[in-house]
Amino acid sequence: MITLREISRDDIPTINRWRRDPVVADGVGAPRRFIGLDVDLQWYDDYLTRRPSEVRCAVCLAESGQLVGMVSLTRIDYIHRNAEYNAIVGEREAKNRGVGTEATRAMVRHGLFDLNLHRIYVSILRDNVSSIRMCEKAGFREEGTIREGAYKNGRYHDLVLMAVLKSEWQAGPERV
């Protein structure tokens, strides 16, 4: 259904369009900002200098190669062997089709086995039920709540903390 590849400079205009889309922006914990293309191009250039501690992949439909999302492992800590997971399915026609779940499983597999991480964690807006479910399907478990941890659209929102451990992933052969 999907393939992952490292993001490229050519992907930035599409990613910038997603980041400016209010529907997409409302689903993530980060505040909504007006982000110009030049800012995202600089973000990409900065990413290239941080590649030892970040993995950012484009999610593409296998049949067409169309870019429909992005998944990332950031804040990679090779001493404690953990990283933060982030995902976005930016193309509306790709939502609710299993694209995010498949991409999440692929990135978790990459982090746990190729990068030898022990734990991958994520924080998700409590109201973003589809993202919570996506992460559960990929093996993440709820660990707790950051009460009123994100300010969006004029009010505070709780964040759900979730993580997956390598030992848990290995215990679930359907995920490998």
C-alpha positions as CSV (number, residue, x, y, z in Angstrom):
1,M,0.0,0.0,0.0
2,I,2.8,2.5,0.9
3,T,6.5,3.0,0.7
4,L,8.8,5.1,2.8
5,R,11.7,7.1,1.6
6,E,13.7,10.0,3.1
7,I,12.1,13.3,2.5
8,S,13.7,15.4,-0.2
9,R,13.8,19.1,-0.9
10,D,11.3,18.5,-3.7
11,D,8.7,17.4,-1.1
12,I,8.8,20.6,0.9
13,P,6.2,22.5,-1.1
14,T,3.7,19.7,-0.5
15,I,4.6,19.4,3.2
16,N,4.3,23.2,3.5
17,R,0.8,23.0,2.0
18,W,-0.2,20.4,4.6
19,R,1.2,22.5,7.4
20,R,-0.9,25.5,6.3
21,D,-4.1,23.4,6.1
22,P,-6.2,24.2,9.2
23,V,-7.8,20.7,9.2
24,V,-4.3,19.0,9.2
25,A,-2.9,21.5,11.7
26,D,-5.7,21.0,14.1
27,G,-4.9,17.4,14.5
28,V,-1.3,17.9,15.8
29,G,-0.2,19.2,19.2
30,A,1.9,22.0,17.7
31,P,0.3,25.4,17.5
32,R,-1.1,26.5,14.2
33,R,1.3,28.9,12.5
34,F,1.5,30.7,9.2
35,I,4.5,29.0,7.6
36,G,6.0,30.4,4.4
37,L,7.7,28.1,1.9
38,D,11.1,29.8,2.6
39,V,10.7,28.8,6.3
40,D,10.1,25.2,5.5
41,L,13.0,25.1,3.0
42,Q,15.2,26.4,5.8
43,W,13.7,23.7,8.1
44,Y,14.7,21.1,5.6
45,D,18.2,22.4,5.3
46,D,18.4,22.4,9.1
47,Y,17.1,18.8,9.1
48,L,20.1,17.7,6.9
49,T,22.5,18.9,9.7
50,R,20.5,16.9,12.3
51,R,20.3,13.6,10.4
52,P,22.2,11.7,13.1
53,S,19.4,12.4,15.6
54,E,16.4,12.5,13.2
55,V,14.8,10.3,10.5
56,R,12.2,11.9,8.4
57,C,10.4,9.8,5.8
58,A,7.9,10.6,3.0
59,V,5.0,8.3,3.0
60,C,4.1,7.5,-0.7
61,L,1.4,5.3,-2.2
62,A,3.1,2.2,-3.6
63,E,1.2,2.2,-6.9
64,S,1.6,5.8,-7.9
65,G,4.5,7.1,-5.8
66,Q,2.2,10.0,-4.7
67,L,3.4,11.7,-1.5
68,V,0.6,11.5,1.0
69,G,2.2,11.9,4.4
70,M,5.3,12.1,6.5
71,V,6.6,10.0,9.5
72,S,9.5,10.9,11.7
73,L,11.7,9.7,14.5
74,T,13.2,12.8,16.3
75,R,15.1,13.4,19.4
76,I,16.9,10.1,18.9
77,D,18.9,9.3,22.0
78,Y,21.4,6.5,21.4
79,I,22.4,6.2,25.0
80,H,18.9,5.6,26.3
81,R,17.9,4.1,23.0
82,N,14.6,6.0,22.5
83,A,13.1,8.5,20.1
84,E,9.9,10.5,19.6
85,Y,7.5,9.5,16.8
86,N,5.6,12.0,14.7
87,A,3.2,11.3,11.8
88,I,1.0,13.3,9.4
89,V,-1.2,12.1,6.6
90,G,-1.6,15.3,4.7
91,E,-3.6,14.3,1.7
92,R,-7.3,14.1,2.7
93,E,-8.1,11.3,0.2
94,A,-5.4,9.1,1.9
95,K,-7.0,9.4,5.4
96,N,-8.9,6.6,7.0
97,R,-7.5,4.0,4.6
98,G,-4.8,2.4,6.7
99,V,-2.0,4.5,5.3
100,G,-1.0,6.0,8.6
101,T,-1.1,2.7,10.4
102,E,1.0,1.0,7.8
103,A,3.5,3.9,7.8
104,T,3.6,3.9,11.6
105,R,4.3,0.2,11.7
106,A,7.1,0.6,9.1
107,M,8.8,3.4,11.0
108,V,8.5,1.6,14.3
109,R,10.1,-1.5,12.7
110,H,12.9,0.7,11.3
111,G,13.5,2.4,14.7
112,L,13.5,-0.8,16.8
113,F,15.4,-3.0,14.5
114,D,17.5,-0.9,12.1
115,L,18.4,1.8,14.6
116,N,18.3,-0.6,17.6
117,L,16.0,1.6,19.7
118,H,14.4,0.2,22.8
119,R,11.5,2.6,23.1
120,I,9.5,4.9,20.8
121,Y,7.1,7.4,22.3
122,V,4.5,9.9,21.0
123,S,2.2,12.5,22.5
124,I,-1.2,12.9,20.8
125,L,-4.1,15.3,21.4
126,R,-6.7,13.5,23.5
127,D,-9.4,14.6,20.9
128,N,-7.5,13.0,18.0
129,V,-9.0,9.6,18.4
130,S,-8.0,8.4,14.9
131,S,-4.3,9.0,15.6
132,I,-4.5,7.3,19.0
133,R,-6.2,4.3,17.4
134,M,-3.5,4.3,14.6
135,C,-0.7,4.1,17.2
136,E,-2.5,1.4,19.2
137,K,-2.8,-0.7,16.0
138,A,1.0,-0.2,15.6
139,G,1.7,-1.5,19.1
140,F,1.8,1.7,21.1
141,R,0.3,1.6,24.6
142,E,-1.0,4.5,26.6
143,E,1.3,5.6,29.4
144,G,-0.4,8.7,30.8
145,T,-1.7,12.1,30.2
146,I,-0.2,15.6,30.1
147,R,-3.1,17.5,31.4
148,E,-3.8,20.7,29.4
149,G,-0.4,20.2,27.7
150,A,-1.3,21.9,24.4
151,Y,-3.0,25.2,23.6
152,K,-4.9,25.2,20.4
153,N,-7.9,27.2,19.0
154,G,-8.3,29.2,22.2
155,R,-8.2,26.5,24.8
156,Y,-6.0,23.9,26.4
157,H,-6.1,20.2,25.4
158,D,-4.8,17.1,27.2
159,L,-2.1,15.1,25.5
160,V,-2.1,11.3,25.6
161,L,1.4,9.8,26.1
162,M,2.0,6.5,24.3
163,A,5.0,4.3,23.7
164,V,6.0,1.0,22.3
165,L,8.9,-1.1,23.6
166,K,11.0,-3.4,21.5
167,S,10.1,-6.4,23.7
168,E,6.4,-5.7,23.2
169,W,6.9,-5.4,19.4
170,Q,8.7,-8.7,19.3
171,A,5.9,-10.4,21.3
172,G,3.5,-9.4,18.5
173,P,4.4,-11.3,15.3
174,E,1.6,-9.7,13.4
175,R,3.5,-6.5,13.6
176,V,6.8,-7.7,12.2
